[in-house]
C-alpha cells in the first residue's frame, strides 16, 4: 500500500486498492465458493494482479521525470537525517549550538559510533508535523546552523574523526534575520573552511540538495546521492519564475535544470547514485539505511589511508576542476595557461 | 564563436558611454534629474546631484582603478559551453558576447594600482547579469592561483545576480570552487580584497565575494543573499529601507567600509601599502634573520 501517493503513483495505488479488495473477498468462504462456481480462481487472480502491480511499479519508478524526482525528494514520508542517524549509527550524542548566540534546529549534529568508528555526524533536519516543521524551519538553516555545522567539523578535525554529512534542505533561510546575521558570509566561510579540513568527509544527499544551503555543508571527499534525491542550483519554482515569470512551470524548469541524481553523476559532480527500494526510500527505510551505511563505509574505507595533505589537496582539486568550458588560444604576450579541460 | 584575438580586445568597449543611455543627456534612476552625459562621465558615472552610482563598463572601471596602461588581460580565451543544453542559453550567450564584446561576465588580468602590482578581476553585469557559471568560476580561481604563484594581492570587483542557472549544478559548484581559491589565498598569506558593486547577490555573495580580507562596497549597491523580491514576499515583517544594500551590510558587520567611487582607488592604495608592509615584515621574520 502507498501512503500519501503522488500523482504519478495513483495508478499503482488504485491497483493496490483492487488487490486489497480481492484479498478481502478471498477471506470470505461464501464468496470463494461463488467464484469457483463461476470458474474464477481468486488466489490466481490476486497473484496475477500482484505481478502486474510489481511490473507497473518498476516501470513507473524507473522512468520518473525530473519533476517527479523533485516530488519524490520532497516526499513527507522520506526518512530524514535523524532517521538515518538512528538506523546506522550507535550512541549518537547530539551536540547543540553555534557557540555564538543560537542553536539552529534546522541542522542537527553530534558525535556517534559508526561501523565501530568514532565519527562526527550532521545534517539538515526536516519534520513531518506542523509544529516540527516550524521548529526545523522546513530544513532551511539560518547562519547559526552553518556556524554549528562548522564548529562540529572543527571538533572532528581536532580529534581526527571522520565527518558524515546528510543533505536535505530546500534552501538556506533568506529572511531579514538571516540577512542581518550574515547568511551569505556563514555559507561562504563553510565552503572555504571545509576545503581545508584535515579529516575525511563523506556526504550523502538524501532528499533535497537545495543550492547554497545544501552545498554549505557538502564540500566532501565523496558525495553519494540517493536515487530519488535531487541537487540543484535553484529551486525549480524559482527558476520558472525567472525564466517564464510563471512559478507553475516548475516541472519544465526541473527538466531544464537536469537536477536529478542520474544527471549529477553523468556530469561527474557526484561519485555515486545509490539505488532505492522500488517506490523510494520511504517504502523501506531499513533497507535504504543499510545500503546507505554500506556506501558510506566504502567511502570512508577508501579515504582511510590518506594523510591530511592528501585529503586537503584532493578536495581542492576535486572542486577546483568542476565546470565545463572551452578555451581559445589567443595570440598574446604569454600563454601560461593550459588549454586542457579537466573532466567533470 | 569567432573572436578577434588578443589585440582586438584593447579596442573593445567604448568606455563610460557604453553604460549610460545613448544621447547627450540621461535621467538619473536615483533622483530623476536630467544630467549632461559628459558631466556624468567626468564624475566617474556618479550622479553629481544625488550621488547615485551608475554602472561602469569594464573600460571605465579600469580607467578609474588601475595605473594607466598597466592592465594586461589573462585567460581571455576561456568561454562558455552549454553543458545542460539549457533552453535559449546558447542564444543568450551569443547575444551578450555581441553586446559586451566579452567572452563572459568576468575579466581578469595583471595591473598596478598606485605602483603596487595586483591581480584584478572585474565583473560586467551586462553579461547575463554577471552570473557565475563555469567560466566565471574558472577565471576567478585562475586569478587567485596566479595571485598565489606571483605573490600579488588579488582585487575582485563583484557584480552578479548569483550562480548562472543555465549551467545548473555546474554553477552551484563554482561557489565551492571559488571559495577553495580563497582558502588558498588564506593559507598562502596572499592579500584578498573584494569591492562589492551593484548588485552582488546570492551565490556570488555567498561565496568568494564574502571572503575578502577586506570587503569594500560602493554606496547604494544591492548586496544580499536572496533576491529582493523573494525577501519582500517571504514575511510579514517590515524591512528596513536600506535592506540588502551596502549600507545595510556594513551596519550588520558584513562589510568593512562603504566607499564612494571617487575614493576607491585611494582606499585600495592604502590597503596595498598595508599589505606590502606586512609581506616585508613576514619576510624579515624568516628563519636566519635575527630580531
Interface residues (C-beta under 8 A of the other chain):
Chain A: X172 X174 X175 X176 X178 X179 X180 X181 X182 X183 X184 X185 X187 X188 X189 X191 X192 X193 X194 X195 X196 X211 X212 X215 X216 X219 X231 X232 X233 X234 X238 X239 X242 X243 X256 X257 X258 X259 X263 X264 X267 X269 X315 X316 X319 X320 X322 X323 X324 X325 X326 X327 X328 X329 X330 X331 X332 X333 X334 X336 X337
Chain B: X1 X3 X5 X6 X7 X72 X73 X74 X75 X76 X77 X78 X79 X80 X81 X83 X84 X86 X87 X133 X134 X135 X137 X138 X141 X142 X163 X164 X165 X167 X168 X169 X170 X171 X172 X173 X174 X175 X176 X177 X179 X180 X181 X182 X183 X184 X186 X187 X202 X203 X205 X206 X207 X208 X209 X210 X211 X224 X225 X226 X230 X231 X234 X235 X237 X239 X240 X243 X244 X248 X252 X253 X254
